Amino acid sequence: MNTITKVFFWIFTIALGFVNPLISVALVILYYLPGIISSAVTPCEETTYEESVEYDEPNESMKEYSDDIREKMR
């Protein structure tokens, strides 16, 4: 959705919230439902990638120190 469509959607949702808040809540749930489902389906792939990035960075930063300092840090 582009910006204008999002603005109209939220204005419409807020206006319906004054008429019937249940409809407004249902519209917000339907709006965010695809993102919720996609995050629930693919958490394993993302955590594997984050863990690999997390463990790669300290090794690269250790290369910047000399051998003496690395031994003291251990």
Secondary structure, DSSP 8 states (H G I E B T S, - for coil): --HHHHHHHHHHHHHHHHH-HHHHHHHHHHHHHHHHHHHHHSHHHHHHHHHHHHHHHHHHHHTTS-HHHHHHH-
